[in-house]
Amino acid sequence: MRLILLLFALVFALSSLNMTVTFNPIGRVSIFGVSLLILLVFVALKKDKVNYNRSLTITFYLFTLLSFLSALLNSDMGLLYGSIVLFVLYIILTIVFVNLIRSDGNRFVFNSILISHVPLIALSFLFGTYGGGGSFQGIFYTSNAMGSVAATVFILILTVFLNNLELYATTKKRGLRRKLIGTFILSLLSFMLIVITGSRTSFVAGVTVIVLGLFFLLCSLLRKRRLLNLVIKSASLVIATGTAYFVVSLIIPINELLDRYIVSKFNQKAGSGDILDGRGYIWSETFDRAGLFGGGRDFFSAFSHSSHNTFISLLGQYGWIPVFFFICFLLLSAFYSLKYAFHASGDKYRYLPILMLIGFVALSMGESMMFKLSMLATLCCTGVVSTYNYNRVPSK
């Protein structure tokens, strides 16, 4: 199990190292190579029965098959290779992963990302650099890349905070308040890491995950008829978290950093009359010109810069038909993730799949997230929620 943990941690690490100058030329090849090694381990263990979700697998297969056809029509070998890699990664991260782990898959994803990314964040503070406007980019080639990594790590910590908050409202376990305050402080610190990168996309993704995460928590408490408990306990909770926020703000100028790195950038773009920073024109042109099977990797060469959007990037290169099935896959994933969040009460990481999916989609609105950490983590979590047996006895 330790070998499997290290291999998946390596895949996650490589997905982020791919956004560095040193590893970018070999990043995707390395991810593919380690993934194949995981597949060999799986074959060597000779699992008798392979558990997978047929609907999701067929949908993703159609997406990659049609992407393959698009690549052939556009005579683009790069896209051809990319579509093959995508399907292999799906098999390994969604099917092989859940059959190797069998149980506690979300905890495994959580631990794998922490093991692989705490060192990367530490290295970023030790040897990292700063980009334009003093935004922190760490060891990555842009501050937006650093921001996407920080946002994904933030989702992990927020997941634990939400679970502790729900336990605080529904149980009388001792020590919960200390855990709650501790995870609140860690969530605040990780969110401030997003802020100092100056990445508007990552900031919006973080806020989106917070708002929807709290919404899902409130819905869960309403289902359990425990919302009143949280309201009754909220007075002492607000005082405790408010005190924690005040103490942290004495060390880190939270409001000043928010204004310098985020608010000022939004004001600047709004003042220029183009808050999308020129992307709106590219998106509009892509909608009009993409066609059923796209225009290959050269589609965006006619524009001054890339689309900075996962869905627009796929649309321009592969076309409307493949993208339709990719969106269907995400909608199916969202369905299974939401069902899991509300019904898998035995898993303290049950909010991780839906929040990771939301994070991936939100980040994809402003950056291309293909083969990056949030996408790979989403595939793993999707494998967990889509094959979960709701009739089994929950593990404590």
N, C-alpha and C positions, 0 to 999 in steps of 0.2 A: 504493500500500500504506500510506503514511503517513496518508492521508486515512481509510482504513478503520480503521487502528489508533486514530486520534483519535476516530472516531465510536463505536467500541465502548467505548473508554475513557470517553467521555461518557455512554454508556448506564449503565455500571457506576457512574460518579460520581453520576449522577442517582438511581440506586437507593438510594444511601446518603444523599444530600442530601434525599431524600423523608422521612428520619427526623429532619429539622430543622424548627424552627418556621417558618422563612422559606419553605422550598421545599415543605413538605408539601401545601399547597393545590393546587399545580400539578405535583407530583412525577410521578404516574403518567401524566398527560397529556403531560408532557415526555418521559418514557421512550418512550411510544407514538409521539410525533412524530419523535424521532431514529431510532427503529427503522424507521419508514416511509421516512425519508431513506436509510437503509442499503438498504432494499428497492429504492428508485429507482436507487441506484448499481448494484446487482446487475442490474437490468433494463437499464440503460444499457450495461453491459459485455457483454450478450447472450451469456451462457454457453450453449453448444450442448447439453451434457448435464448434467442436474442429478442429483447423487449424493445419495441419502438412504436411510435404513433403513425399509423398508416396515412391519415389525412395530411398531416404536416409533411411527411416524407414525399408523398405524391406531389403536393403543391410545390415544395422546394425543388423536386426533380424536374417538374415542368418549367420552373423558372430557369434553372441551369441548362436544360435541354434547349429551350427557346433562345437563351443567351448564346449557346453553342451555335445554333442555326444563324443567329444574327452575325456572329463572328465570321461564319463561312460566307454569308452574303456580302459582308463588307471586306472580305479577304484580309482579315486582321488576325494574325497569329497570336498577338499579345492578348486580345480578348478571348481567343480560343483557349489559350492556356489558363487565363483567369477564370473562365467558366468551369473548367475541369477542376481547378484548385478549389473553387467555391463548393462544389458538390462533395469533393473528398473531405473538406473541412467540416461540412455539415454531417457527413457520416461519422467522422471521428469525434467531433465535439458534441453532437446531439445524441447519436445512437451508441457509439462505442463508449463514450463517457459514462452514460447512465447505466450501462451494463457492466462496466468495470467497477463502479462505485457501489451500485445496488441501493444504498441507503445514505441519507444525510448528504445528498448531492449539493444542496445549496451551501451547506457549511464547508464542503470541500472547495467550492468555487471561492467562497469568502476567504478561506485560509490560503488558497493558491495565489490569489491576487495580493493579499497582504505580504506573503513571503517574497513574492517577486517584486513588489513595488515600494515597500518601505525602504529597501536599499537604494532604489532608483531615486526616490525623493530625497533621501539623505545625501546621495551623491550630487543631486541638483543643488542643494544648499552649500555643499562643500566646494564644488568645482563649477557650478553653473554660471551663466552669464545673464545679462539684462538686455532686452530689446529696445525698440523705439519707445520713447516716453518713460523709460525706466521700468517697463513691465518685465516681470520675472519670467524667464524662459528656461531656467535650469540647464540641464544637459541636452535639451531638445532643440530642434532647429528653428522653432518659432515659439512665441509665448502662447499662441493658440493651441499648439501641440501639448505644451505643459498644462494648459488649462483643461484640455480634454482628459488627461490622465488624472489631474486633481479632482475633476468632477466625478469620475468613475470611482475613485477611492472614497470620496465624500458620500456617495450612494451606499457604500458598504457600511460606513459608520452610522449614517442616518437610519439604516435598516435596524441596527441594534438598538438605537435610541427609541425608535417607534415601538419595538417589541417591549422594551423596558417600560415605556409609557403605558402601553396596554396592560402589562402585568401590574403596574402601579394602580391602575383603575379597577382591575378585576380580582386581585388577590391581596392577601395581607402578609406576604412574605417579608421577612426581615432583611434589611440591607438594600431594599430596592431603591430607596431615595438616593443613597450614595451612588449606586450604579447609574441611576438616571442622571444625576448631576455630572458624573464622570463622562458619560457618553454625550451629554449636552455640550460639555467643554470641548471634547474631541471633535464633535460635529462642527462647532463654531470655528475651531482652529483650522480644520480641513476646508471649511467654506472660505475662510480668509485666504487660504492658499489659492483658491480659485480667483479671488478678488485681485491679489497682487500680480496675477498673470495678465490682468487687463483684458482678458478674453470675454467679450460681450456674449458670445455664443455659450460659453461654459457657464457664465453667470446666470443667463436666462434658463439654461438647462437645470442648474442647481435650484433656482427658485421654483421652477416648474415641478421638480421632484419633491421639494418640500411641501408645496401646496397640495399636490395630488396625494402624497404620502399621508398627510394629516387628514385629508378627505377620506381616504380608505380606512384610516384608523377610526375616525368618527362613525363611518358606516358599520364597521365591525363592532364597535361598542353599542351602537343602536340595535344591531341584530342580537347581541348578547344581553341587551337591556342593562348595560352598565355605564351608559353615558353620564347618568346622574352622579355616579360614584366619582368620576373624573371631575365633574363640576364642583362637588363637595370638597374634594382634595386640592382643587386648583389654587386656592388662596395660598396655602403653604408652599405649593409647587412653584407658583409665580415668584414668590419671595426668594426661594432657593435658587431658581434659575436666573432671576434678576440679579441677585448678589454675585453669582458666578460670572454673569456677563460683565458686571461692573468691575470685578477683580481682573478679568482678562483684558478689559479695555484700558485699565491702568498700565498694563504692560504693552499691549498692542493698540495703537490708535485706530480702532475699528472704523469709526465714522469718517475720519480723515482719509483713510485708505480707500474706503468706498467712494468717496467724493473724487479722489485723485485718479483712481484707475478705472472706475466704472461710470459714475454719474457724469463726469466731465466728457467722457468719450461719447456717451449717448447725446449729451447736449451739443457737442461739436458736430456730430453727424446729422442731428435734427436741424441744426442751424444751417447746414450746407444744403438742406432740402432733399438729401438722399440718405436715409437712415440705413438702407441696404448696401451702401457703399458700391454702387454700380452693378450689383448682382441682379437687380430687378430686370434690367434689360436683357441680360443673358438668359434668365429663367423664362422670360416671355418669348424670346426667340427660340429657345429649346422646345417649348410647348408647340410652337408653330411649325418647326422644321424637323422634329425628331423622326416622325414617320413610324410605321409599325415596327421596324427593326433597326432604327437608329442610324448613325453615320460612322461608327467605329471610333477609335481613339483620337482620330484627327478632327472629330466634330467640333471641338472647342478651340482649335487652332486659329479660327477666324476671329476670336474674341481676344480682348486685351489680357484677360486672366481667366482662370478656371471658374467653374460654377460655384465652388464652396458649398456644395449641397449633395448629399449622398444620392437622393432620389433624382435630382436633375442630372447629376453625372451619369447615373445608370440610364436615364431616359435618353440623353443625347447619344450615348455610346451604343446601347442595346435596343432602344425603342420602346414603344408603348406596350406591346404584348408581353415581353419578359417582365417589365416593371409592374404590370397588372398582377402577375402571379407572385411577385416579391411582396407587394402590398397585401395580397391575400394571405400570404404566409405570416406576415406581421400581425394581421388582424386575428388569425387563428391563435398565434402565440399570445396575444393580449387576452383572448378569451380564456385559454387554459391558465394563464398567469393570474388573472383576476379570480377565477374559480379556486385556485390553489390558495391565494391570499386570504380568502374568506372561509375556507373549509379545512385547510391543513393546520389545525390548531396545535398540533404536536411539534411543529417546526418553528423555532424562534427566528428563522431566516425566511419565513414565508412571504414577506414583503419584498425580498430581494429580486425575484424574477420580474415582477411587474414594474418595480422602480428602475431596474437595469434596462428593461425594454423602453420605458419612457425616457430614460437618460439617453439611450442610443438614438431614438427618434429625434429628441430635442437637439442633441449635438449635431445630428445629421442635417438639421435645418440650416446650419451655418458653416459646416465643414464636411468634407468627405470622410466617412468613418469606416469605409470598407477595409477589412482585415485588421482593424484596430481593436484595442482592448474592450471597449463597450460592446462591440459586435460579437467578439468571440465569447465574452461572458454571457451575453444574451442567448447565444446558441446553446451553451452548456445548461443554463437555467431552463431554457425551453424544453430540453430533453428531460429534465427532472419533472417539470409540472405536467407535461403531456403524457407521461407514463405512470403517474402517481396512482397508487391503489387506495382509494378512499375507504375501502372496507377493512383495511388493516388496522391494528391497534396502534395509535400514535406512540412514538418513542419519546421518552422524557429526557 
